[in-house]
């Protein structure tokens, strides 16, 4: 109750009745022209231009960085089209390209010492869908014995496609 009585005291409310104030006409400012001639727009355009140049340079760097992959794929396609290569020479040449690509991607310390089954396991570990393990005996015969006992088991197109797939999808 005490609160209600205090609310009605004169310092909580204005005792004078309010009059309608006459403010007059509203003065509108003149319209501001929209132009690109101000300093702010020049700064924005400059920053956008710098951003586009930097972005273009980064894209170019990335393109140049992956040039060795495009070269390796082109070399394998060239080897695939050569009819004078025996299957043993083809396998050795493609494995040389794969080893070179792997050394550029993963470093000489990790790749250079790999050979035989360890090399094939390394290839399969980097791309799970490559499945070089299925051709392991053919690969090892071609590399170490320089002969191919199971010529019917070797599919030239499948092996080159598998190698190109490895180059395109290995974890970099």
TADA-V437433 format. One line per field, one symbol per residue. psi: psi as a letter, one per 20 degrees, with the letter a starting at -180 (. if undefined). burial: # if it has 24 or more other ideal C-beta (glycine too) atoms within 12 Angstrom, else .. A space follows every 10 residues. Layout:
psi->???
burial->???
//
This chain:
psi->hhghhhhiqh iiqoipqqqo poiaqpoprq qpqorjjrhg hhgghghggg ghggghgggg ghghhjhhgh ggghghhghh ipiiprhghg ggghhggggg ghhhgiqhhh hhiprchhgh hgghhhohjg lihhjghggh ghghikqohm hhipoggggh hhgghghhjq o.
burial->.......... .......... .......... .......... .......... .......... ........#. .##.##..## ......##.# #####.#### ##.##..... #..#....## .###.##..# .#..##.### .##....#.. ...#.#..## .######..# ..
//
